[in-house]
């Protein structure tokens, strides 16, 4: 009967452990020390071993196809509640703590839901509806001129009515006015941190639904020539989404300024509010730059990808677009020096991120495209 001593490297299996046995020896040719590890699967009847334990195992009759060893003794236990050498916390410690604290955490979560159920319900319902509306808008944008305007008008009217209905419902249930948030007024009362968070995500959800309804209405009434329709629609949707993102950034500012001004603590409330406003001004300034860039693309003064090619550059490569095989309309020169129609390359980059000819990665210059018509689902909390 063979006996080996090794270290447990896995205990995920039921009544089975994987033991690693390391052997050290000198290399036959080079003067250096070499280690070689062999793994044995052993039977652990009581599931007593943890990863890192030093154990002794003995050979036995075949218990299964891969298991012919049996745990004899645990020579040394690996400490479970400790910090690793790298400074990271052992995940098993966290798992045990969460398991023991689950009843108390569940109770706190129930109390949180009881205190803020109305705002969370508004946020959940609007986000679910917005997800469905995004799916419909993406489909209608892909259909181009064959889109169903009746369906778009239905979305615009339903979601346009849903916002005042939600505001009226919240006022009837909790006597809380949400409409002043949309004109950037501060709350009348000082909110707690959790109340401010729920109020911010609920207000942001209403703003996103309004933006989705406005997009559906614009798509329903938008008219353009077939050759230029996709480019105009893509640039218009991108401009509207960046405008909505800027408004959403400013929408939550009065809520948190009110909280920081009357925040209990030793730090000066005015200093905290000033730092928050400074960060917010920086974010809004960058977003306004995005809006101006989107407006330039929409007004044809700049191209989203690359730059507009001159007539001489077009004549050098020929006046035929490699994508549509027709004469170039508004030719655009990419960073890889290949030239295509603006509408063709915009439609191409809806599916790909590389040049159709050389497969070089092409990125829009400082502007994120939102030409699929969808609205961001992640909430703007701060």
LOTOR-677750 format. One line per field, with one value per residue (C-alpha): x, y negated, z; residue number from 1; residue in three letters. Coordinates in nm, 4 decimals. Layout:
<nodes>
px <- X / ...
py <- Y / ...
pz <- Z / ...
nr <- NUM / ...
rest <- ala / ...
</nodes>
This chain:
<nodes>
px <- 0.0000 / 0.1418 / 0.1235 / 0.1807 / 0.1620 / 0.0348 / -0.1647 / -0.5365 / -0.5771 / -0.9528 / -1.2514 / -1.5380 / -1.6487 / -1.8760 / -1.6748 / -1.3715 / -1.0604 / -0.7721 / -0.4316 / -0.1188 / 0.2114 / 0.5240 / 0.8555 / 1.1864 / 1.4946 / 1.8082 / 1.8064 / 2.0135 / 2.1930 / 2.1653 / 2.2639 / 1.9263 / 1.6469 / 1.3284 / 0.9874 / 0.7197 / 0.3651 / 0.1341 / -0.2326 / -0.4246 / -0.8010 / -0.8821 / -1.2001 / -1.3056 / -1.6046 / -1.6914 / -1.5974 / -1.3588 / -1.0774 / -1.0357 / -0.8124 / -0.4557 / -0.4719 / -0.1738 / -0.3095 / -0.1907 / -0.3617 / -0.3278 / -0.3867 / -0.6989 / -0.9177 / -1.0646 / -1.3578 / -1.4480 / -1.2950 / -1.0449 / -1.0335 / -0.8123 / -0.6905 / -0.8469 / -0.7937 / -0.6103 / -0.5219 / -0.5254 / -0.1764 / -0.2194 / -0.5191 / -0.5003 / -0.6208 / -0.9472 / -1.0076 / -0.7003 / -0.5697 / -0.3806 / -0.0163 / -0.1209 / -0.3524 / -0.6746 / -0.9493 / -1.0227 / -1.3479 / -1.4485 / -1.4379 / -1.6708 / -1.9039 / -1.9254 / -1.9873 / -2.2635 / -2.4249 / -2.4296 / -2.5446 / -2.8113 / -3.1138 / -3.0093 / -2.9259 / -3.2603 / -3.4371 / -3.2566 / -3.3451 / -3.7132 / -3.7046 / -3.5421 / -3.8128 / -4.0842 / -3.9450 / -3.8836 / -4.1208 / -4.2929 / -3.9777 / -3.8361 / -4.1662 / -4.1643 / -3.8030 / -3.8634 / -4.1793 / -4.0327 / -3.7060 / -3.8947 / -4.1117 / -3.8093 / -3.6307 / -3.9276 / -3.9433 / -3.5705 / -3.6261 / -3.9054 / -3.7064 / -3.4052 / -3.6272 / -3.7906 / -3.4559 / -3.3274 / -3.6360 / -3.5409 / -3.8107 / -4.0247 / -4.0765 / -4.4229 / -4.5139 / -4.8324 / -4.6298 / -4.3911 / -4.6787 / -4.8286 / -4.5041 / -4.4744 / -4.8305 / -4.8256 / -4.4961 / -4.5794 / -4.8967 / -4.7151 / -4.4911 / -4.7680 / -4.9653 / -4.6727 / -4.6221 / -4.9929 / -4.9884 / -4.6874 / -4.8497 / -5.1754 / -5.0042 / -4.7239 / -4.8111 / -4.4680 / -4.4264 / -4.1936 / -4.2564 / -4.0290 / -3.7346 / -3.7720 / -3.7156 / -3.4146 / -3.5763 / -3.4402 / -3.6594 / -3.8594 / -3.7410 / -3.3913 / -3.3630 / -3.1646 / -2.8973 / -3.1248 / -3.4222 / -3.2040 / -3.0788 / -3.4290 / -3.5603 / -3.2722 / -3.3211 / -3.7011 / -3.6690 / -3.4031 / -3.6292 / -3.9080 / -3.6640 / -3.5463 / -3.9055 / -3.9777 / -3.6674 / -3.7759 / -4.1217 / -3.9666 / -3.7356 / -4.0297 / -4.2197 / -3.9181 / -3.8667 / -4.2343 / -4.2266 / -3.8715 / -3.8587 / -3.5503 / -3.4390 / -3.3717 / -3.0012 / -2.9491 / -3.2091 / -2.9820 / -2.7087 / -2.9522 / -3.1396 / -2.8183 / -2.6765 / -3.0128 / -3.0542 / -2.6972 / -2.7543 / -3.0814 / -2.9235 / -2.6313 / -2.8765 / -3.0774 / -2.7616 / -2.6699 / -3.0187 / -3.0072 / -2.6720 / -2.8235 / -3.1505 / -3.0108 / -2.7923 / -3.0493 / -3.1324 / -2.7727 / -2.6889 / -2.9807 / -2.8543 / -2.4919 / -2.5907 / -2.7765 / -2.5675 / -2.4973 / -2.1307 / -1.8130 / -1.7176 / -1.8411 / -2.1603 / -2.0852 / -1.7469 / -1.9061 / -2.1729 / -1.9063 / -1.6937 / -1.9981 / -2.1006 / -1.7430 / -1.7373 / -2.0803 / -1.9859 / -1.6850 / -1.9032 / -2.1668 / -1.8973 / -1.7593 / -2.1109 / -2.1824 / -1.8705 / -2.0243 / -2.3467 / -2.1595 / -1.9678 / -2.2949 / -2.4466 / -2.1519 / -2.2012 / -2.5750 / -2.5126 / -2.2623 / -1.9752 / -1.7865 / -1.7970 / -1.8427 / -1.5754 / -1.2739 / -1.3087 / -1.4763 / -1.2572 / -1.1680 / -1.2446 / -0.8783 / -0.8610 / -1.1757 / -1.0376 / -0.7188 / -0.9072 / -1.1995 / -1.5531 / -1.6982 / -1.7766 / -1.6418 / -1.9534 / -2.2459 / -2.0545 / -2.2110 / -2.0967 / -1.9853 / -2.2247 / -2.0493 / -1.7235 / -1.5509 / -1.1815 / -1.1045 / -0.7853 / -0.6588 / -0.6924 / -0.9769 / -1.2716 / -1.6406 / -1.9841 / -2.0805 / -2.4158 / -2.2562 / -1.9802 / -2.2234 / -2.4400 / -2.1299 / -2.0102 / -2.3461 / -2.2321 / -1.8516 / -1.5740 / -1.3107 / -1.2489 / -1.4261 / -1.1044 / -0.8062 / -0.9832 / -0.8077 / -0.9916 / -1.1726 / -1.3012 / -1.5330 / -1.3419 / -1.4424 / -1.8112 / -2.0104 / -2.2644 / -2.6250 / -2.7678 / -2.9689 / -3.2339 / -3.2046 / -3.1924 / -2.9465 / -3.0930 / -2.8405 / -2.9682 / -2.7987 / -2.7713 / -2.5360
py <- 0.0000 / -0.3364 / -0.6460 / -1.0035 / -1.3475 / -1.6432 / -1.9658 / -1.9879 / -2.1925 / -2.1403 / -2.0337 / -2.1271 / -1.7660 / -1.5813 / -1.3432 / -1.3862 / -1.6005 / -1.6682 / -1.6406 / -1.7834 / -1.6109 / -1.8048 / -1.6310 / -1.8201 / -1.6872 / -1.8082 / -1.8319 / -1.5662 / -1.8069 / -2.1554 / -2.2353 / -2.3581 / -2.2390 / -2.1229 / -2.0593 / -1.8363 / -1.8127 / -1.5158 / -1.5239 / -1.2408 / -1.2181 / -1.0869 / -0.9912 / -1.2254 / -1.0654 / -1.3571 / -1.6466 / -1.7616 / -1.9029 / -2.2632 / -2.4020 / -2.4333 / -2.1562 / -1.9207 / -1.5641 / -1.2039 / -0.9697 / -0.5944 / -0.3846 / -0.1686 / 0.0339 / -0.1635 / -0.3640 / -0.5192 / -0.5602 / -0.8247 / -0.7694 / -0.5012 / -0.6854 / -0.7441 / -1.0243 / -0.8929 / -1.1992 / -1.5780 / -1.6752 / -2.0539 / -2.2804 / -2.5860 / -2.8973 / -3.0093 / -3.3483 / -3.5408 / -3.7836 / -3.6381 / -3.7287 / -3.9548 / -4.1484 / -4.0152 / -3.8813 / -3.5093 / -3.4613 / -3.1762 / -3.4130 / -3.6534 / -3.3698 / -3.2455 / -3.5987 / -3.6580 / -3.3260 / -3.4114 / -3.7697 / -3.6864 / -3.7087 / -4.0536 / -4.1761 / -4.0496 / -4.2341 / -4.5584 / -4.5126 / -4.4652 / -4.7843 / -4.9692 / -4.8452 / -4.9467 / -5.2997 / -5.3566 / -5.1177 / -5.3898 / -5.5330 / -5.1876 / -5.0796 / -5.3842 / -5.3152 / -4.9441 / -4.9907 / -5.2678 / -5.0815 / -4.7674 / -4.9685 / -5.1581 / -4.8318 / -4.7191 / -5.0594 / -5.0444 / -4.7104 / -4.8568 / -5.1704 / -4.9645 / -4.7568 / -5.0637 / -5.2350 / -4.9245 / -4.9242 / -5.2728 / -5.4016 / -5.0889 / -5.1739 / -5.1653 / -5.5244 / -5.4119 / -5.2037 / -5.4916 / -5.7322 / -5.4759 / -5.4599 / -5.8390 / -5.8874 / -5.6017 / -5.7022 / -6.0704 / -6.0037 / -5.7674 / -6.0399 / -6.2756 / -5.9702 / -5.8537 / -6.2045 / -6.2281 / -5.8807 / -5.9639 / -6.2899 / -6.1118 / -5.8367 / -6.0206 / -6.3911 / -6.4355 / -6.6634 / -6.5350 / -6.7969 / -7.0623 / -6.8247 / -6.8691 / -7.2444 / -7.1913 / -7.3087 / -7.1896 / -6.9624 / -7.1420 / -6.9065 / -6.7800 / -6.4210 / -6.1413 / -5.9727 / -5.6783 / -5.9023 / -6.1233 / -5.8156 / -5.6775 / -6.0232 / -6.0675 / -5.7331 / -5.7774 / -6.1275 / -6.0059 / -5.7192 / -5.9673 / -6.1803 / -5.8770 / -5.7811 / -6.1358 / -6.1233 / -5.7896 / -5.9275 / -6.2335 / -6.0128 / -5.8026 / -6.1161 / -6.2568 / -5.9276 / -5.9241 / -6.2742 / -6.2665 / -6.2891 / -6.2910 / -6.1765 / -5.8002 / -5.8538 / -6.0807 / -5.9430 / -5.7098 / -5.9700 / -6.2382 / -6.0002 / -5.8658 / -6.2110 / -6.3348 / -6.0424 / -6.0851 / -6.4561 / -6.3891 / -6.1231 / -6.3484 / -6.6306 / -6.3954 / -6.2810 / -6.6428 / -6.7151 / -6.3991 / -6.5090 / -6.8395 / -6.6816 / -6.5173 / -6.8131 / -7.0049 / -6.6890 / -6.6256 / -6.9937 / -7.0106 / -6.6997 / -6.8203 / -7.1672 / -7.0217 / -6.7063 / -6.6287 / -6.5965 / -6.7827 / -6.8799 / -7.2119 / -7.1475 / -7.4362 / -7.2816 / -6.9461 / -7.1115 / -7.3221 / -7.0167 / -6.8336 / -7.1300 / -7.1626 / -6.7958 / -6.8268 / -7.1413 / -6.9571 / -6.6628 / -6.8900 / -7.0913 / -6.7759 / -6.6664 / -7.0061 / -6.9525 / -6.6231 / -6.8071 / -7.0607 / -6.7796 / -6.5972 / -6.9208 / -6.9645 / -6.6097 / -6.6700 / -6.9936 / -6.8200 / -7.0467 / -6.7421 / -6.3658 / -6.1241 / -5.8880 / -6.0457 / -6.3660 / -6.4736 / -6.3950 / -6.6564 / -6.6157 / -6.5511 / -6.2698 / -6.1149 / -6.1309 / -5.9515 / -5.6423 / -5.6614 / -5.7867 / -5.4440 / -5.3479 / -5.0044 / -4.9304 / -5.0309 / -5.0176 / -5.3500 / -5.7094 / -5.8541 / -6.0852 / -6.2972 / -6.0975 / -6.0441 / -5.9638 / -5.7362 / -5.7404 / -5.4451 / -5.6664 / -5.4638 / -5.6645 / -5.5666 / -5.7276 / -5.8872 / -5.7068 / -5.3719 / -5.3949 / -5.5025 / -5.2004 / -4.9794 / -5.0947 / -5.0043 / -4.6399 / -4.6595 / -4.8686 / -4.8113 / -4.9451 / -4.7406 / -4.7293 / -4.6895 / -4.5925 / -4.8667 / -4.9646 / -5.2969 / -5.4987 / -5.8010 / -6.1144 / -6.2077 / -6.1327 / -5.8250 / -5.7226 / -5.6507 / -5.6010 / -5.2882 / -5.5002 / -5.3367 / -5.5206 / -5.4337 / -5.1949 / -5.2673 / -5.5330 / -5.8655 / -5.8582 / -6.1501
pz <- 0.0000 / -0.1055 / 0.1123 / -0.0106 / 0.1517 / -0.0462 / -0.0527 / -0.1309 / -0.4482 / -0.5053 / -0.2934 / -0.5263 / -0.5779 / -0.3399 / -0.1153 / -0.3394 / -0.3195 / -0.5556 / -0.3848 / -0.5437 / -0.4616 / -0.5558 / -0.6141 / -0.6305 / -0.8088 / -0.9852 / -1.3627 / -1.5345 / -1.7675 / -1.6201 / -1.2579 / -1.1410 / -0.9177 / -1.0926 / -0.9382 / -1.0809 / -0.9479 / -0.9792 / -0.8805 / -0.7153 / -0.6674 / -0.3194 / -0.1368 / 0.1465 / 0.3131 / 0.5453 / 0.3140 / 0.5864 / 0.3734 / 0.2661 / -0.0074 / 0.1210 / 0.3842 / 0.4079 / 0.4038 / 0.3924 / 0.1462 / 0.0984 / -0.2098 / -0.2068 / -0.4350 / -0.7270 / -0.5907 / -0.9252 / -1.2694 / -1.1560 / -0.7800 / -0.6239 / -0.3130 / 0.0288 / 0.2816 / 0.5894 / 0.7963 / 0.7848 / 0.8931 / 0.8953 / 0.8481 / 0.6272 / 0.8216 / 0.6617 / 0.8251 / 0.7161 / 0.4603 / 0.1671 / 0.1116 / -0.1737 / 0.0577 / -0.0993 / 0.1246 / 0.0988 / -0.0914 / 0.1375 / 0.4341 / 0.2519 / 0.1540 / 0.5153 / 0.6423 / 0.3866 / 0.4750 / 0.8459 / 0.7866 / 0.5286 / 0.7668 / 0.8929 / 0.5419 / 0.4138 / 0.6976 / 0.6142 / 0.2475 / 0.3364 / 0.5444 / 0.2535 / 0.0150 / 0.2607 / 0.2919 / -0.0809 / -0.2573 / -0.4589 / -0.6175 / -0.6875 / -0.8457 / -1.0751 / -1.1715 / -1.2355 / -1.4427 / -1.6565 / -1.7148 / -1.8217 / -2.0613 / -2.1920 / -2.2706 / -2.4821 / -2.6547 / -2.7383 / -2.9105 / -3.1229 / -3.2120 / -3.3214 / -3.5479 / -3.7009 / -3.7618 / -3.9431 / -4.1670 / -4.2946 / -4.5316 / -4.4749 / -4.1072 / -3.9544 / -3.8631 / -3.6899 / -3.4476 / -3.3846 / -3.3141 / -3.0749 / -2.8780 / -2.8730 / -2.7458 / -2.4921 / -2.3373 / -2.3568 / -2.1530 / -1.9149 / -1.7689 / -1.6428 / -1.5303 / -1.3144 / -1.1727 / -1.0846 / -0.9240 / -0.7077 / -0.5967 / -0.5107 / -0.3070 / -0.1294 / -0.1774 / -0.3371 / -0.6369 / -0.9100 / -1.1782 / -1.0129 / -1.0677 / -1.4445 / -1.4208 / -1.1902 / -0.8671 / -0.5342 / -0.3166 / -0.0491 / 0.2271 / 0.3005 / 0.1696 / 0.3297 / 0.1207 / 0.0299 / -0.0394 / -0.2621 / -0.4519 / -0.5133 / -0.6080 / -0.8553 / -1.0319 / -1.0473 / -1.1974 / -1.4394 / -1.5506 / -1.6293 / -1.8312 / -2.0299 / -2.1124 / -2.2307 / -2.4495 / -2.5979 / -2.6790 / -2.8448 / -3.0541 / -3.1730 / -3.2758 / -3.4633 / -3.6469 / -3.7454 / -3.8973 / -4.0385 / -4.4163 / -4.6374 / -4.9789 / -4.9941 / -5.0670 / -4.7685 / -4.5285 / -4.3301 / -4.2795 / -4.1678 / -3.9381 / -3.7795 / -3.7088 / -3.5784 / -3.3365 / -3.2132 / -3.1518 / -2.9634 / -2.7401 / -2.6429 / -2.5725 / -2.3493 / -2.1674 / -2.0916 / -1.9550 / -1.7415 / -1.5956 / -1.4848 / -1.3685 / -1.0541 / -0.9542 / -0.7384 / -0.5402 / -0.4356 / -0.3847 / -0.1401 / 0.0377 / 0.0626 / 0.1861 / 0.4866 / 0.5310 / 0.8981 / 0.9916 / 1.0734 / 0.7193 / 0.5915 / 0.3903 / 0.1559 / 0.0698 / -0.0141 / -0.2262 / -0.3999 / -0.4843 / -0.6170 / -0.8328 / -0.9650 / -1.0682 / -1.2232 / -1.4184 / -1.5611 / -1.6695 / -1.8248 / -2.0046 / -2.1665 / -2.2635 / -2.4202 / -2.6312 / -2.7454 / -2.8362 / -3.0509 / -3.2214 / -3.2933 / -3.4264 / -3.6662 / -3.7938 / -3.8352 / -4.0272 / -4.2604 / -4.1563 / -4.0247 / -4.0816 / -3.7928 / -3.9254 / -4.0950 / -4.2980 / -4.6208 / -4.9213 / -5.1815 / -5.5515 / -5.6291 / -5.3731 / -5.5182 / -5.8726 / -5.7643 / -5.6415 / -5.8846 / -5.8349 / -5.7537 / -5.3927 / -5.2973 / -5.0881 / -5.3102 / -5.6425 / -5.7468 / -5.7804 / -5.4474 / -5.2628 / -4.9992 / -5.0091 / -4.6743 / -4.6324 / -4.3373 / -4.1318 / -4.3406 / -4.6565 / -4.8114 / -4.9460 / -4.9350 / -4.9489 / -4.6178 / -4.5972 / -4.6933 / -4.4339 / -4.1603 / -4.2327 / -4.2417 / -3.9001 / -3.7497 / -3.7805 / -3.7955 / -3.6423 / -3.9146 / -4.2645 / -4.5366 / -4.7435 / -4.5088 / -4.1829 / -3.9888 / -3.6695 / -3.7198 / -3.4249 / -3.4330 / -3.3467 / -2.9934 / -3.0459 / -2.9462 / -3.2075 / -3.1001 / -3.4464 / -3.3561 / -3.1813 / -2.8409 / -2.5079 / -2.2308 / -1.9710 / -1.6925 / -1.4509 / -1.3852 / -1.0037 / -0.9284
nr <- 1 / 2 / 3 / 4 / 5 / 6 / 7 / 8 / 9 / 10 / 11 / 12 / 13 / 14 / 15 / 16 / 17 / 18 / 19 / 20 / 21 / 22 / 23 / 24 / 25 / 26 / 27 / 28 / 29 / 30 / 31 / 32 / 33 / 34 / 35 / 36 / 37 / 38 / 39 / 40 / 41 / 42 / 43 / 44 / 45 / 46 / 47 / 48 / 49 / 50 / 51 / 52 / 53 / 54 / 55 / 56 / 57 / 58 / 59 / 60 / 61 / 62 / 63 / 64 / 65 / 66 / 67 / 68 / 69 / 70 / 71 / 72 / 73 / 74 / 75 / 76 / 77 / 78 / 79 / 80 / 81 / 82 / 83 / 84 / 85 / 86 / 87 / 88 / 89 / 90 / 91 / 92 / 93 / 94 / 95 / 96 / 97 / 98 / 99 / 100 / 101 / 102 / 103 / 104 / 105 / 106 / 107 / 108 / 109 / 110 / 111 / 112 / 113 / 114 / 115 / 116 / 117 / 118 / 119 / 120 / 121 / 122 / 123 / 124 / 125 / 126 / 127 / 128 / 129 / 130 / 131 / 132 / 133 / 134 / 135 / 136 / 137 / 138 / 139 / 140 / 141 / 142 / 143 / 144 / 145 / 146 / 147 / 148 / 149 / 150 / 151 / 152 / 153 / 154 / 155 / 156 / 157 / 158 / 159 / 160 / 161 / 162 / 163 / 164 / 165 / 166 / 167 / 168 / 169 / 170 / 171 / 172 / 173 / 174 / 175 / 176 / 177 / 178 / 179 / 180 / 181 / 182 / 183 / 184 / 185 / 186 / 187 / 188 / 189 / 190 / 191 / 192 / 193 / 194 / 195 / 196 / 197 / 198 / 199 / 200 / 201 / 202 / 203 / 204 / 205 / 206 / 207 / 208 / 209 / 210 / 211 / 212 / 213 / 214 / 215 / 216 / 217 / 218 / 219 / 220 / 221 / 222 / 223 / 224 / 225 / 226 / 227 / 228 / 229 / 230 / 231 / 232 / 233 / 234 / 235 / 236 / 237 / 238 / 239 / 240 / 241 / 242 / 243 / 244 / 245 / 246 / 247 / 248 / 249 / 250 / 251 / 252 / 253 / 254 / 255 / 256 / 257 / 258 / 259 / 260 / 261 / 262 / 263 / 264 / 265 / 266 / 267 / 268 / 269 / 270 / 271 / 272 / 273 / 274 / 275 / 276 / 277 / 278 / 279 / 280 / 281 / 282 / 283 / 284 / 285 / 286 / 287 / 288 / 289 / 290 / 291 / 292 / 293 / 294 / 295 / 296 / 297 / 298 / 299 / 300 / 301 / 302 / 303 / 304 / 305 / 306 / 307 / 308 / 309 / 310 / 311 / 312 / 313 / 314 / 315 / 316 / 317 / 318 / 319 / 320 / 321 / 322 / 323 / 324 / 325 / 326 / 327 / 328 / 329 / 330 / 331 / 332 / 333 / 334 / 335 / 336 / 337 / 338 / 339 / 340 / 341 / 342 / 343 / 344 / 345 / 346 / 347 / 348 / 349 / 350 / 351 / 352 / 353 / 354 / 355 / 356 / 357 / 358 / 359 / 360 / 361 / 362 / 363 / 364 / 365 / 366 / 367 / 368 / 369 / 370 / 371 / 372 / 373 / 374 / 375 / 376 / 377 / 378 / 379 / 380 / 381 / 382
rest <- unk / unk / unk / unk / unk / unk / unk / unk / unk / unk / unk / unk / unk / unk / unk / unk / unk / unk / unk / unk / unk / unk / unk / unk / unk / unk / unk / unk / unk / unk / unk / unk / unk / unk / unk / unk / unk / unk / unk / unk / unk / unk / unk / unk / unk / unk / unk / unk / unk / unk / unk / unk / unk / unk / unk / unk / unk / unk / unk / unk / unk / unk / unk / unk / unk / unk / unk / unk / unk / unk / unk / unk / unk / unk / unk / unk / unk / unk / unk / unk / unk / unk / unk / unk / unk / unk / unk / unk / unk / unk / unk / unk / unk / unk / unk / unk / unk / unk / unk / unk / unk / unk / unk / unk / unk / unk / unk / unk / unk / unk / unk / unk / unk / unk / unk / unk / unk / unk / unk / unk / unk / unk / unk / unk / unk / unk / unk / unk / unk / unk / unk / unk / unk / unk / unk / unk / unk / unk / unk / unk / unk / unk / unk / unk / unk / unk / unk / unk / unk / unk / unk / unk / unk / unk / unk / unk / unk / unk / unk / unk / unk / unk / unk / unk / unk / unk / unk / unk / unk / unk / unk / unk / unk / unk / unk / unk / unk / unk / unk / unk / unk / unk / unk / unk / unk / unk / unk / unk / unk / unk / unk / unk / unk / unk / unk / unk / unk / unk / unk / unk / unk / unk / unk / unk / unk / unk / unk / unk / unk / unk / unk / unk / unk / unk / unk / unk / unk / unk / unk / unk / unk / unk / unk / unk / unk / unk / unk / unk / unk / unk / unk / unk / unk / unk / unk / unk / unk / unk / unk / unk / unk / unk / unk / unk / unk / unk / unk / unk / unk / unk / unk / unk / unk / unk / unk / unk / unk / unk / unk / unk / unk / unk / unk / unk / unk / unk / unk / unk / unk / unk / unk / unk / unk / unk / unk / unk / unk / unk / unk / unk / unk / unk / unk / unk / unk / unk / unk / unk / unk / unk / unk / unk / unk / unk / unk / unk / unk / unk / unk / unk / unk / unk / unk / unk / unk / unk / unk / unk / unk / unk / unk / unk / unk / unk / unk / unk / unk / unk / unk / unk / unk / unk / unk / unk / unk / unk / unk / unk / unk / unk / unk / unk / unk / unk / unk / unk / unk / unk / unk / unk / unk / unk / unk / unk / unk / unk / unk / unk / unk / unk / unk / unk / unk / unk / unk / unk / unk / unk / unk / unk / unk / unk / unk / unk / unk / unk / unk / unk / unk / unk / unk / unk / unk / unk / unk / unk / unk / unk / unk / unk / unk / unk
</nodes>
